[in-house]
Amino acid sequence: MTEHELFHNYNKKIYRTCLYMLKNSQDAEDVCHDVFVTVFRQDWSSVTHLRAWIRA
């Protein structure tokens, strides 16, 4: 899976989780962005349960 595919597959789910927790759309977008920056800096290609790993 490429970074683009990973972002496309999980962006909405991560954003919704952030929005639920923060109750502010701008803050949710900022945190969602930070999540993907952190993920892309890690060696996520070998993670077997990617969805759980991203949300942890």
Phi, psi and omega per residue, in radians:
M1 nan 2.356 3.123
T2 -1.501 2.945 3.093
E3 -1.065 -0.698 3.128
H4 -1.075 -0.790 3.130
E5 -1.127 -0.733 3.124
L6 -1.068 -0.806 3.117
F7 -1.083 -0.804 -3.122
H8 -1.078 -0.683 -3.089
N9 -1.312 -0.539 -2.986
Y10 -2.034 -0.144 -3.056
N11 -1.009 -0.872 -3.095
K12 -1.127 -0.699 -3.133
K13 -1.141 -0.769 3.136
I14 -1.166 -0.743 3.120
Y15 -1.059 -0.790 -3.140
R16 -1.070 -0.696 3.104
T17 -1.113 -0.785 3.122
C18 -1.094 -0.756 -3.138
L19 -1.113 -0.726 3.103
Y20 -1.054 -0.743 -3.081
M21 -1.329 -0.634 -3.003
L22 -1.707 -0.405 -3.140
K23 1.049 0.450 3.129
N24 -2.571 2.131 -3.016
S25 -1.143 -0.690 -3.140
Q26 -1.166 -0.754 3.090
D27 -1.103 -0.693 3.124
A28 -1.105 -0.722 3.094
E29 -1.102 -0.742 -3.141
D30 -1.096 -0.802 -3.129
V31 -1.191 -0.683 3.096
C32 -1.047 -0.772 3.090
H33 -1.045 -0.800 3.129
D34 -1.068 -0.652 3.108
V35 -1.044 -0.827 -3.098
F36 -1.250 -0.563 3.040
V37 -1.084 -0.774 3.126
T38 -1.121 -0.771 3.140
V39 -1.070 -0.798 -3.083
F40 -1.203 -0.353 3.081
R41 -1.453 -0.230 -3.126
Q42 -1.669 2.948 3.056
D43 -1.556 1.337 -3.073
W44 -1.465 -0.177 -3.084
S45 -1.159 -0.409 -3.118
S46 -1.736 0.056 -3.137
V47 -1.317 2.257 -3.082
T48 -1.452 -0.652 -3.141
H49 -1.950 1.324 -2.995
L50 -1.065 -0.776 -3.102
R51 -1.053 -0.788 3.118
A52 -1.159 -0.676 -3.133
W53 -1.133 -0.730 -3.139
I54 -1.163 -0.713 -3.056
R55 -1.386 -0.187 -3.109
A56 -1.343 nan nan
